[in-house]
Amino acid sequence: MTSKSIYPILRFLWISAIIALVIHFINFMGNGWKIDYLLNYKPLLSNFSYAFIIGFLNIGFFTWIQKVFSWRTHPKTLIALGIPGSVILSVFGFFIGRVIHSVWIYGNSIDYFLANESFFSYLFAVFIALIVTLAFHAYYFYKFGVNAELKAQKQVIEHTKAKHQALKDQLDPHFLFNSLSVLASLIEEDPKRATKFTTNLSKVYRYVLDQRQEDLVSLRSELDFAKVYLNLLSTRFEDSLEYTIDIKDDEHKFTVPLSLQLLIENAVKHNKVTEKQPLHLKISNTESDLIIENNLNPKAKESSRNGIGLENIKNRFESFGQSIEIIKNETSFMVKLPLLKNKNS
């Protein structure tokens, strides 16, 4: 048995002892402050037995049902099981306590104990069990309501922070510097390509400005933007960057804006992109996920900002109650982004 499992038991023993002492002192006052009663260990031991057995059974029961059922999703089930279950266990615990009280502590025979038991002896136990159980459920409903409100506020704050961080992370300044360098060389070498490159570059920044206040965008608009962004990168890296887009049924599907751009940027940032070691990107989808995959040719020295883009995307999807899936092995890196079916998801 580990210290983690022993500590709750010791704490509960200590709490039961305090309860027993309090009840013993109350009974001491009720018996006319008689010192003989105060020094008598038997009533004290009996009180401890009741407190420990009834409390132990109830704590174990409530711990179990709250592992099986959640207050968020099954509150009615918890009430339907919790109240009668607690009452039954409390009465059973009271019975065990009375056996210990009469037979073990005071030395009566089991036959004598059973002969003197009556239904009315347990009415008080049922009454106390009902009060304690109702108080317990009222407390947990209150606690759940407070926690739910705090969680909702935290999600709003985290979502706002994620959106702010996304704007900071989007389109790394190096992308602009590199794009301007490519544009400068194209102006001399191929003015027509330079014009097309400038048009695509303006589309990229226009999309960022248009979507910066949006929580979700259509999959089609995100793919159109990704194609423009990839065209810019292809002009820069030429044969060192290859990509395929295999999307089926992009109607009525939504995703987090600029999530594709961040993943593409991450792939370029953290992998070698050379003629000998080209970067291969593939964008595809299933009914429920948008999949972005690239081969792995990691740079010798990773960026200190490694992982910020992924964490950003993860936080933004979590604000919608969704989780992204990351699959990495020795040769490839894949991210699955959940697709939402409507903008109110």
Stockholm file with secondary structure:
# STOCKHOLM 1.0

chainA/1-345         MTSKSIYPILRFLWISAIIALVIHFINFMGNGWKIDYLLNYKPLLSNFSYAFIIGFLNIGFFTWIQKVFSWRTHPKTLIALGIPGSVILSVFGFFIGRVIHSVWIYGNSIDYFLANESFFSYLFAVFIALIVTLAFHAYYFYKFGVNAELKAQKQVIEHTKAKHQALKDQLDPHFLFNSLSVLASLIEEDPKRATKFTTNLSKVYRYVLDQRQEDLVSLRSELDFAKVYLNLLSTRFEDSLEYTIDIKDDEHKFTVPLSLQLLIENAVKHNKVTEKQPLHLKISNTESDLIIENNLNPKAKESSRNGIGLENIKNRFESFGQSIEIIKNETSFMVKLPLLKNKNS
#=GR chainA/1-345 SS CCHHHHHHHHHHHHHHHHHHHHHHHHHHHHTTSCHHHHHCHHHHHHHHHHHHHHHHHHHHHHHHHHHHSCTTTCHHHHHHHHHHHHHHHHHHHHHHHHHIIIIIISCCCHHHHHHTCCGGGGHHHHHHHHHHHHHHHHHHHHHHHHHHHHHHHHHHHHHHHHHHHHHHHSSCHHHHHHHHHHHHHHHHHCHHHHHHHHHHHHHHHHHHHHHTTCSCEEHHHHHHHHHHHHHHHHHHHGGGEEEEEECCCCTTCEECTTHHHHHHHHHHHHBCCSSSSCEEEEEEECSSEEEEEEECCBCSSCCTTTTHHHHHHHHHHHTTTCCCEEEECSSEEEEEEECBSSTTC
#=GC SS_cons         CCHHHHHHHHHHHHHHHHHHHHHHHHHHHHTTSCHHHHHCHHHHHHHHHHHHHHHHHHHHHHHHHHHHSCTTTCHHHHHHHHHHHHHHHHHHHHHHHHHIIIIIISCCCHHHHHHTCCGGGGHHHHHHHHHHHHHHHHHHHHHHHHHHHHHHHHHHHHHHHHHHHHHHHSSCHHHHHHHHHHHHHHHHHCHHHHHHHHHHHHHHHHHHHHHTTCSCEEHHHHHHHHHHHHHHHHHHHGGGEEEEEECCCCTTCEECTTHHHHHHHHHHHHBCCSSSSCEEEEEEECSSEEEEEEECCBCSSCCTTTTHHHHHHHHHHHTTTCCCEEEECSSEEEEEEECBSSTTC
//
